[in-house]
Amino acid sequence: MKLSEAIKEMFSQAGLTYRNAAARMGAKSQGSVTNVVVRNNCSVSSLIEIANVCGYDLILQPKICGISKSQILLSDAGKKSSLEVSGK
């Protein structure tokens, strides 16, 4: 799963639109949030901010810990950036 898909999943789970998320982030327009999804790229600080408004935390943990069904896994399998949503 791509970063943009993971962000869309967070919005869906939180019941937020791009406009709602942008307003909660204090952005002047929804474009700042939309651009992250369209570009499929953002800074860690932007990802943390988006996660916060959706009610998520960005957590780094050792791989041996495993993940729960409610977590979104960001991995670098085979040097190709990939994301997986657990429980799907």
C-alpha positions in Angstrom: 0.0 0.0 0.0 1.3 3.5 -0.9 1.6 6.3 1.6 -1.4 8.1 0.0 -3.5 5.0 0.5 -2.5 4.8 4.1 -3.5 8.4 4.6 -6.8 7.8 2.9 -7.4 4.9 5.2 -6.7 7.0 8.3 -9.1 9.7 7.0 -11.7 7.0 6.4 -11.3 5.4 9.9 -11.5 8.9 11.5 -14.5 10.0 9.3 -12.6 13.0 8.0 -12.5 14.7 4.7 -9.4 16.6 3.4 -11.2 19.8 4.2 -11.9 18.7 7.8 -8.4 17.5 8.3 -6.9 20.7 6.9 -9.1 22.8 9.2 -8.0 20.7 12.2 -4.4 21.2 11.2 -4.9 25.0 10.9 -4.2 25.0 7.2 -5.6 27.8 5.0 -6.9 25.4 2.5 -7.5 21.7 1.9 -4.8 21.8 -0.8 -2.0 21.2 1.7 -3.5 17.9 2.6 -4.6 17.0 -0.9 -1.1 17.6 -2.2 0.4 15.1 0.2 -2.0 12.4 -1.1 -1.5 13.3 -4.7 2.3 13.5 -4.5 2.4 10.3 -2.4 5.2 11.9 -0.5 5.5 14.0 2.7 7.8 14.9 5.5 7.7 12.9 8.7 6.5 16.0 10.6 3.6 16.3 8.1 2.7 12.6 8.5 2.7 13.0 12.3 0.5 16.0 12.0 -2.0 14.2 9.7 -1.9 11.1 12.0 -2.6 13.3 15.0 -5.8 14.8 13.5 -7.0 11.4 12.6 -6.4 10.0 16.1 -3.3 8.0 15.2 0.2 7.9 16.6 3.3 7.4 14.5 5.3 4.7 16.3 8.7 3.1 15.5 9.1 -0.3 17.0 11.4 -3.3 16.4 10.2 -5.6 13.7 10.0 -8.6 16.1 7.1 -7.0 18.0 4.5 -7.6 15.3 1.5 -5.4 14.7 -2.1 -5.4 15.7 -5.1 -5.3 13.4 -5.6 -1.6 14.1 -2.0 -0.6 13.1 -0.8 0.6 9.7 2.6 -1.0 8.8 5.1 1.1 6.9 7.9 -1.2 5.6 10.8 -1.1 3.2 10.6 -4.6 1.8 13.0 -5.2 -1.0 14.1 -1.5 -1.1 10.7 -0.7 -2.6 8.6 1.5 -0.3 5.4 -0.3 0.7 2.7 0.0 3.2 0.3 -2.5 4.5 -2.8 -2.1 6.6 -3.1 -4.9 9.1 -6.3 -6.7 9.4 -7.3 -6.1 5.7 
